Amino acid sequence: MRKSHNGIEIRSKLWIEIDGEPVFGRGREFLLTAVERYGSINRAAKEINISYRKAWSYIKAMEERLGIKLVERQAGGINGGGAVLTDAARSFLKKYEELEKGIKEMVDNRFADIFGQR
């Protein structure tokens, strides 16, 4: 993102929908990244300030709408539970991050062209 001399900034927001229903965006990216980092849906939910129930509902909705398994869960027990991203989730995250980067570059360049901020 570029700033002009008078503080003007350009911001863009990207999300993916299927049949008009949101499937993936920045918040869900944060959720999956936190699951990967902490190995726990509960801890990931706390990290991004949402309830476990909401985090789990987001994961289920993403899996259903995308048609891929994103998170493998292990129930608690003697060794405790946990969660890990599937290879499909990691691949999807990487593609989304590449898309987001490309969109930001295009928006930044267009902003610079229009507002003369090169």
C-alpha positions in Angstrom: 0.0 0.0 0.0 1.3 3.4 -0.9 0.7 6.7 0.8 0.7 10.1 -0.9 2.2 13.2 0.5 -1.2 14.2 1.9 -1.8 10.8 3.6 -4.2 9.3 1.1 -4.0 5.5 1.2 -5.7 2.8 -0.8 -7.1 -0.3 0.8 -8.7 -3.3 -0.7 -10.6 -6.3 0.7 -10.7 -9.7 -1.0 -12.9 -12.6 -0.2 -14.2 -15.7 -2.0 -17.8 -16.6 -2.4 -19.7 -19.6 -3.7 -23.3 -19.1 -4.7 -23.3 -15.7 -3.0 -22.1 -17.1 0.4 -18.8 -16.1 1.8 -16.3 -18.9 1.9 -12.9 -17.4 2.6 -11.4 -14.1 3.4 -8.9 -12.4 5.7 -10.5 -13.5 8.9 -10.7 -17.1 7.9 -7.2 -16.9 6.7 -6.2 -15.8 10.2 -8.1 -18.6 11.7 -6.5 -21.4 9.6 -3.0 -19.8 10.1 -3.6 -19.8 13.8 -4.7 -23.4 13.8 -1.5 -24.2 12.0 0.6 -22.2 14.4 -0.9 -23.5 17.6 -2.1 -27.0 16.7 -5.5 -26.2 18.3 -8.8 -24.8 17.2 -9.5 -23.6 20.7 -6.2 -21.7 21.0 -6.6 -20.4 17.4 -10.0 -19.0 18.3 -8.7 -17.3 21.4 -5.8 -15.8 19.4 -8.2 -14.2 16.9 -10.8 -13.3 19.6 -13.7 -15.5 18.5 -15.4 -18.3 20.3 -14.5 -22.0 19.7 -18.0 -22.5 18.5 -17.7 -19.8 15.9 -14.3 -21.0 14.8 -15.6 -24.5 14.4 -18.6 -23.3 12.5 -16.4 -21.3 10.1 -14.2 -24.4 9.5 -17.2 -26.6 8.8 -18.7 -24.0 6.5 -15.5 -23.6 4.5 -15.1 -27.4 4.2 -18.6 -27.9 3.0 -18.6 -25.0 0.5 -15.1 -25.7 -0.8 -15.6 -29.5 -0.8 -12.3 -30.2 0.8 -11.1 -31.2 4.3 -9.2 -28.4 5.9 -8.5 -29.5 9.5 -7.8 -32.8 11.0 -8.8 -33.0 14.6 -7.8 -35.3 17.4 -10.1 -35.6 20.4 -8.7 -34.9 23.8 -7.6 -37.7 26.1 -4.5 -38.6 28.0 -2.2 -36.8 25.6 -4.7 -34.0 24.9 -6.4 -33.1 21.6 -5.2 -31.1 18.7 -5.8 -30.0 15.2 -3.6 -29.7 12.1 -4.2 -28.3 8.7 -4.5 -30.8 5.8 -2.3 -30.6 2.8 -5.3 -29.3 0.9 -5.7 -26.5 3.4 -2.1 -25.5 3.2 -2.3 -25.5 -0.6 -5.5 -23.4 -0.6 -3.9 -20.9 1.9 -0.9 -20.6 -0.4 -3.0 -19.9 -3.4 -5.1 -17.4 -1.6 -2.0 -15.6 -0.3 -0.7 -15.5 -3.9 -4.0 -14.1 -5.2 -4.1 -11.5 -2.4 -0.6 -10.4 -3.1 -1.4 -10.0 -6.8 -4.5 -8.1 -6.1 -2.7 -5.7 -3.8 0.0 -5.1 -6.4 -2.6 -4.3 -9.1 -4.5 -2.0 -6.7 -1.3 -0.2 -5.6 -0.2 0.3 -9.2 -3.6 1.5 -10.3 -3.7 3.9 -7.3 -0.2 5.2 -8.2 -1.2 5.7 -11.9 -4.4 7.6 -11.0 -3.1 9.7 -8.1 0.4 10.1 -9.4 2.2 8.4 -6.6 5.2 6.7 -8.3 
